[in-house]
Amino acid sequence: MSRLFTPFSLGPVELPNRVVVSPMCQYSANDGVPGDWHLHHLMQFGYSGAGLVMVEATGVERRGRITHGCLGLYSDDCEAALSRIINSVRRVSGSTRFGIQLAHAGRKASANVPWVNAGAPLGDGEDPWKTVGPSAVPFGEGWHIPEALDEKGIERTTAAFVDAALRAARIGFDVVEVHAAHGYLLHEFLSPLSNFRQDSYGGSLESRMRFPLNIVRAVRAAVPREVVVGARITGSDWDEKGLGPEDAVLFARELKSLGAGYVCVSSGGILPSIRVPSTPGYNVPIAAKVKGEAGVPVRAVGMIVTPEQAEEVVAAGKADLVCMARAFLDNPRWVWHAAELLGASAHYPLQYARAKRSLWPGAEIARPFKPGNHD
């Protein structure tokens, strides 16, 4: 029996399987407001059969967006448009659950979309904005020098996360995820490679964790208990002077103590000069360490591609959930085909059920599998 296709209780939220569609920036919003692209993008994942679909990194304030095109949840217009989209997607989604990743880009904000000038920082004629960070140190050469957040700025940013979380709860999201990885603001406070403060938010790991933990504490207190609050954390900065797996374990333990329902273990992104591995499942060993030592449900992400690989991660107890991004861009039907391969079942819309392997002989030609596999 496939472990990947067994249900999982994420606190009060029951997931039909262990497959998660990763939050993926689409850079296609207008002042944070989603439109037709988001409707179609999320719709195809809504009926994919995945256990959980995470909406992309969503700015909690305008200056917290990576680009002018990034999704936001800081205005009534943002909330109304996203609510319409999620309500539409839910109508076709079966038992799939939905979450949103709340984020602040920090010093990596005010950039072009990736397909314009390779995502470089916005120039003078491109409507740039003032960025913020733990310290007045840019992300890299040519990047904007951020303003170091003072106490009032920290309080304002915390309030922005809480406001966005309340909007997410009103929309009806099952999961609210705080983004503390990939070199964005909360990760910037956590990492000694970007946090050079001399106050109570800098220095030791305990002090560097203070701001991110306060964000999670405030979000958990603000939203109803039936909404799961989790966090994406970094398992490694991939630099001996940066964060490593032991730090991830300590951070995950603190998050659990605040009521976080899970952590998603990712890595990298703190400095443009650092190379991040791209081998299959490169974050999985770190995720397994966090799961074993922090005692919190763990989601693994990073070059998880094939059904067999995803099955092994869960079956071996390395993670409770597996999260995929580009695998779903490449094949939005990933869950259906994985279920066929692993001898499990997944939600098919009735309108598409005739394409099941058991009903359509062409499936053998389109996606030949080993003998004996079935729906």
Secondary structure as UniProt FT lines:
FT   TURN            4..5
FT   STRAND          8..10
FT   TURN            11..12
FT   STRAND          13..15
FT   STRAND          19..21
FT   TURN            31..32
FT   HELIX           36..46
FT   STRAND          52..59
FT   HELIX           62..64
FT   TURN            68..69
FT   HELIX           76..90
FT   TURN            91..92
FT   TURN            94..95
FT   STRAND          97..103
FT   HELIX           106..108
FT   TURN            114..115
FT   HELIX           117..119
FT   HELIX           124..126
FT   STRAND          132..133
FT   TURN            141..142
FT   STRAND          147..148
FT   HELIX           151..171
FT   STRAND          175..180
FT   TURN            182..183
FT   HELIX           185..190
FT   TURN            192..194
FT   TURN            200..201
FT   HELIX           205..208
FT   HELIX           210..222
FT   TURN            225..226
FT   STRAND          228..234
FT   TURN            240..241
FT   HELIX           245..257
FT   TURN            258..259
FT   STRAND          263..266
FT   TURN            272..273
FT   TURN            280..283
FT   HELIX           284..294
FT   STRAND          298..301
FT   HELIX           307..315
FT   TURN            316..317
FT   STRAND          321..324
FT   HELIX           326..330
FT   TURN            332..333
FT   HELIX           334..342
FT   HELIX           350..355
FT   TURN            357..359
FT   HELIX           362..366
FT   TURN            371..372
//
